[in-house]
């Protein structure tokens, strides 16, 4: 969808921002309520304070919205195992 001076593109893939807080790397999932990573992975779906859900980065009137918080390794492990289980990749052989 486009306007005279702007473009809006739907976010169709998982997108994360990484922040290091007290020496721990956290992955914040960009505004994607329809994509929820769940499973038996440690620190995959951590509790977020309201102040973490909407963060002003560069533009006060357009904050970044986050829907999920994890430690950095958890989303990668989830995606690798999920894709391997679905036959999309073979993690043991390093195939994609």
C-alpha positions as CSV (number, residue, x, y, z in Angstrom):
1,X,0.0,0.0,0.0
2,X,1.4,3.4,-0.8
3,X,0.6,7.0,-0.2
4,X,1.8,10.2,-1.8
5,X,4.9,10.4,0.3
6,X,5.0,7.1,2.2
7,X,5.1,3.4,1.8
8,X,3.6,0.8,4.1
9,X,4.9,-2.7,3.8
10,X,3.3,-5.6,5.7
11,X,5.8,-7.4,8.0
12,X,5.5,-11.0,6.8
13,X,8.5,-12.5,8.5
14,X,9.9,-12.7,12.1
15,X,11.9,-9.5,12.8
16,X,13.7,-8.9,16.0
17,X,15.7,-6.1,17.7
18,X,18.6,-7.1,19.9
19,X,19.4,-5.3,23.1
20,X,22.1,-6.1,25.6
21,X,20.8,-5.6,29.2
22,X,23.1,-6.2,32.1
23,X,25.3,-8.5,29.9
24,X,22.4,-10.6,28.5
25,X,21.3,-10.3,24.8
26,X,17.6,-10.1,24.5
27,X,15.6,-10.5,21.2
28,X,12.5,-8.3,21.0
29,X,10.0,-9.5,18.4
30,X,8.7,-6.6,16.3
31,X,4.9,-6.0,16.3
32,X,3.6,-9.3,15.0
33,X,0.7,-10.5,17.3
34,X,-0.2,-13.2,14.7
35,X,3.3,-14.8,15.0
36,X,3.9,-16.2,18.5
37,X,6.9,-18.4,19.2
38,X,5.9,-21.0,21.8
39,X,7.3,-24.3,23.0
40,X,9.5,-25.9,25.6
41,X,12.5,-23.6,25.2
42,X,14.0,-21.8,28.1
43,X,13.5,-18.0,28.0
44,X,11.5,-18.1,24.7
45,X,8.5,-16.0,26.0
46,X,9.7,-13.8,28.8
47,X,7.4,-11.4,30.6
48,X,7.6,-7.8,29.3
49,X,6.9,-4.6,31.2
50,X,4.6,-2.1,29.5
51,X,7.6,0.2,29.0
52,X,9.2,-2.6,26.8
53,X,6.2,-3.0,24.5
54,X,6.4,0.5,23.0
55,X,9.9,2.0,22.6
56,X,10.8,5.4,21.1
57,X,14.0,4.9,19.1
58,X,14.4,7.8,16.7
59,X,10.9,9.3,16.1
60,X,8.7,10.2,19.0
61,X,5.4,9.9,17.1
62,X,6.4,6.4,15.7
63,X,7.6,4.1,18.5
64,X,8.7,0.6,17.8
65,X,6.2,-1.9,19.1
66,X,7.3,-5.3,20.4
67,X,5.1,-8.3,21.0
68,X,7.5,-10.9,22.5
69,X,10.8,-10.9,24.4
70,X,13.3,-13.8,24.5
71,X,16.9,-14.4,25.1
72,X,18.8,-14.4,21.8
73,X,19.4,-18.1,21.5
74,X,15.8,-19.2,22.2
75,X,14.1,-18.0,18.9
76,X,17.0,-19.5,16.8
77,X,16.7,-22.9,18.6
78,X,12.9,-22.8,18.2
79,X,13.0,-22.0,14.4
80,X,15.8,-24.5,13.7
81,X,14.0,-27.3,15.5
82,X,10.6,-26.4,14.0
83,X,11.9,-26.3,10.4
84,X,13.9,-29.5,10.9
85,X,10.7,-31.2,12.2
86,X,8.7,-30.0,9.2
87,X,11.4,-31.3,6.8
88,X,12.3,-27.8,5.6
89,X,16.0,-28.3,6.6
90,X,18.1,-31.1,7.9
91,X,20.0,-29.5,10.8
92,X,22.2,-32.6,11.3
93,X,23.6,-32.5,7.8
94,X,23.7,-28.7,7.6
95,X,21.3,-28.7,4.6
96,X,18.8,-25.9,3.8
